[in-house]
Amino acid sequence: MTISYKKLWKLLIDLDMKKKDLCKKANISGYTIAKMNKCENVTTDVLIKICEALNCKLEDIMELEDN
């Protein structure tokens, strides 16, 4: 199984936000966004920062997908 952040990218579109806007609002790096683009692991601290910045829950920004 892999982690997918497709829900996060869709949420950003719905909120009319760019990834760089998310970086600023959540205080995360562009490197972290690059890792997420590749469906790589990020820390739970980062996920919590994103959820707090977007006022959402973990299940709103990520999901597990079968390989």
RALIN-V687004 format. One record per residue. PSI is psi in whole degrees, -180 to 180 (999 if undefined). OMEGA is omega in degrees with one decimal (* if undefined). BURIAL is I if it has 24 or more other C-alpha atoms within 12 Angstrom, else O. Layout:
psi=PSI omega=OMEGA burial=BURIAL
psi=PSI omega=OMEGA burial=BURIAL
This chain:
psi=148 omega=177.0 burial=O
psi=158 omega=177.2 burial=O
psi=134 omega=177.1 burial=I
psi=136 omega=177.9 burial=I
psi=21 omega=-179.7 burial=I
psi=-36 omega=179.1 burial=O
psi=-38 omega=178.3 burial=I
psi=-46 omega=-178.6 burial=I
psi=-39 omega=178.1 burial=I
psi=-40 omega=178.5 burial=O
psi=-41 omega=177.5 burial=I
psi=-41 omega=177.2 burial=I
psi=-46 omega=-179.8 burial=O
psi=-34 omega=-179.9 burial=O
psi=1 omega=-178.4 burial=O
psi=46 omega=179.3 burial=O
psi=147 omega=173.4 burial=O
psi=163 omega=-179.7 burial=O
psi=-35 omega=178.7 burial=I
psi=-31 omega=175.3 burial=O
psi=-40 omega=177.8 burial=O
psi=-41 omega=177.9 burial=I
psi=-46 omega=-178.9 burial=I
psi=-47 omega=-174.9 burial=O
psi=-38 omega=-177.8 burial=O
psi=-4 omega=-178.2 burial=I
psi=52 omega=176.4 burial=I
psi=163 omega=-175.6 burial=I
psi=161 omega=173.8 burial=O
psi=-30 omega=176.7 burial=O
psi=-39 omega=178.5 burial=O
psi=-43 omega=177.8 burial=I
psi=-40 omega=178.3 burial=I
psi=-41 omega=177.1 burial=O
psi=-41 omega=-179.8 burial=O
psi=-35 omega=176.7 burial=I
psi=-31 omega=-179.7 burial=O
psi=8 omega=-178.1 burial=O
psi=36 omega=176.7 burial=I
psi=164 omega=-178.3 burial=O
psi=142 omega=170.4 burial=O
psi=165 omega=-176.7 burial=I
psi=159 omega=176.7 burial=O
psi=-28 omega=176.6 burial=O
psi=-41 omega=179.0 burial=O
psi=-45 omega=-179.8 burial=I
psi=-39 omega=178.3 burial=I
psi=-41 omega=177.7 burial=O
psi=-42 omega=180.0 burial=I
psi=-46 omega=179.9 burial=I
psi=-41 omega=178.1 burial=I
psi=-41 omega=-179.1 burial=O
psi=-37 omega=-177.0 burial=I
psi=-1 omega=-179.1 burial=I
psi=55 omega=-178.7 burial=O
psi=-178 omega=179.5 burial=O
psi=165 omega=-179.8 burial=O
psi=-42 omega=-178.0 burial=I
psi=-12 omega=176.3 burial=O
psi=-16 omega=-174.9 burial=I
psi=-11 omega=-177.5 burial=I
psi=162 omega=175.4 burial=I
psi=160 omega=176.5 burial=O
psi=137 omega=177.8 burial=O
psi=143 omega=173.7 burial=O
psi=146 omega=179.0 burial=O
psi=999 omega=* burial=O
